[in-house]
C-alpha cells in the first residue's frame, strides 16, 4: 500500500504540475 501511495503521489504531482502549467499559459 505504501508503494502504491508513493507512486500515486508522484504521478499526481506530475499531472498537477502539467495542469498548472497549462492554466498559466491560458491565463497569459
C-alpha positions as CSV (number, residue, x, y, z in Angstrom):
1,X,0.0,0.0,0.0
2,X,2.8,2.4,0.8
3,X,4.4,1.8,-2.6
4,X,1.0,2.5,-4.3
5,X,0.6,5.7,-2.3
6,X,4.1,6.8,-3.3
7,X,3.5,6.0,-6.9
8,X,0.2,7.8,-6.9
9,X,1.7,10.8,-5.2
10,X,4.5,11.1,-7.8
11,X,2.1,10.6,-10.7
12,X,-0.5,13.0,-9.3
13,X,2.2,15.6,-8.6
14,X,3.4,15.4,-12.1
15,X,-0.1,15.7,-13.5
16,X,-0.9,18.6,-11.2
17,X,2.3,20.4,-12.4
18,X,1.3,19.9,-16.1
19,X,-2.3,21.2,-15.5
20,X,-0.9,24.2,-13.5
21,X,1.4,25.0,-16.4
22,X,-1.4,24.8,-18.9
23,X,-3.6,27.1,-16.8
24,X,-0.7,29.6,-16.5
25,X,-0.3,29.5,-20.3
26,X,-4.0,30.0,-20.8
27,X,-4.1,32.9,-18.4
28,X,-1.1,34.5,-20.1
